[in-house]
Amino acid sequence: MIKVTFFKKGEDFIGFESSGHSGYSHEGTDIICSAVSSAAYMTANTVTEILGVEADITVEDGYMKFIPEKTADGVQVLLKGMALHLNALAEQYDKYLCCKEKTV
């Protein structure tokens, strides 16, 4: 199962952590893994490359942690959009993906 934790401070999203493998299908054909990875990389790349916000990023096999230095409006929109997208996916594929929020 993939577990995604969205970190929050008050009402603001301040980053996320994703870990695990969904087990939905074999490597290379796993649509859950692809969807989560795509959403995570799109969010991280847009924040760092388009918005120009520096971030603490850790990427390993089956793991990503992303904490931007600033959580300005554009960053909030992206993180909230990612959370909305992955929570909807988790409702549909609850045996393979779990999303939660953690106040820090």
C-alpha positions in Angstrom: 0.0 0.0 0.0 1.1 3.5 -0.8 0.8 5.9 2.2 0.7 9.6 1.6 0.9 12.1 4.5 0.2 15.7 3.9 1.8 17.9 6.5 -0.2 20.9 7.7 0.5 23.9 10.0 -2.9 25.3 10.9 -4.9 25.4 7.7 -1.8 25.6 5.5 -0.2 22.6 3.7 3.5 22.6 4.2 4.6 19.5 2.3 4.0 15.8 1.9 5.6 12.4 2.2 4.8 9.3 0.1 6.0 5.8 0.8 5.5 2.3 -0.2 4.3 0.4 -3.3 0.6 -0.1 -4.1 0.7 -3.8 -5.1 -2.1 -3.2 -7.5 -0.1 -4.6 -10.5 3.4 -5.5 -11.6 6.1 -2.9 -11.8 5.7 -0.9 -15.0 2.0 -1.6 -15.2 0.8 -0.4 -11.9 -1.7 2.5 -12.5 -1.9 3.5 -8.8 1.8 3.9 -8.5 1.9 5.8 -11.8 -0.9 8.2 -10.7 0.7 8.9 -7.3 4.2 9.3 -8.7 2.9 11.6 -11.5 1.0 13.8 -9.0 4.0 14.0 -6.6 6.5 14.8 -9.3 4.2 17.3 -11.0 3.6 19.1 -7.7 7.3 19.2 -6.7 8.6 20.2 -10.2 6.0 23.0 -10.6 6.8 24.4 -7.1 10.6 24.3 -7.7 10.9 24.9 -11.4 7.9 27.1 -12.3 7.3 29.0 -9.0 11.0 29.1 -8.2 10.6 28.0 -4.6 13.5 26.1 -3.0 12.5 22.8 -1.3 13.9 20.0 0.8 13.4 16.9 -1.4 14.2 13.3 -0.6 13.6 10.7 -3.3 14.3 7.0 -3.0 12.7 3.8 -4.3 9.1 4.0 -3.3 9.6 7.1 -1.2 9.4 10.9 -1.7 9.4 13.7 0.9 8.8 17.2 -0.2 9.0 20.3 2.0 9.1 23.7 0.3 10.8 26.6 2.0 7.9 28.9 1.4 4.2 28.0 1.3 2.9 31.1 -0.6 -0.5 31.0 -2.3 0.7 29.2 -5.5 2.3 26.4 -3.4 -0.9 26.1 -1.4 -2.9 25.7 -4.5 -0.6 22.9 -5.8 -0.5 21.0 -2.5 -4.2 21.3 -2.0 -4.8 20.2 -5.6 -2.6 17.2 -5.1 -4.3 16.3 -1.8 -7.7 16.6 -3.5 -6.6 14.4 -6.4 -5.0 11.7 -4.3 -7.8 11.6 -1.7 -10.3 11.0 -4.6 -8.0 8.2 -5.9 -7.7 6.7 -2.4 -11.5 6.5 -2.1 -11.6 4.5 -5.3 -8.6 2.3 -4.5 -8.6 2.1 -0.7 -6.8 -1.2 -0.6 -3.8 0.3 -2.5 -3.6 3.9 -1.4 -4.1 5.7 2.0 -3.9 9.5 2.4 -3.9 11.3 5.7 -3.1 14.8 7.1 -0.7 15.4 10.0 -0.5 18.6 11.9 3.1 19.6 12.7 
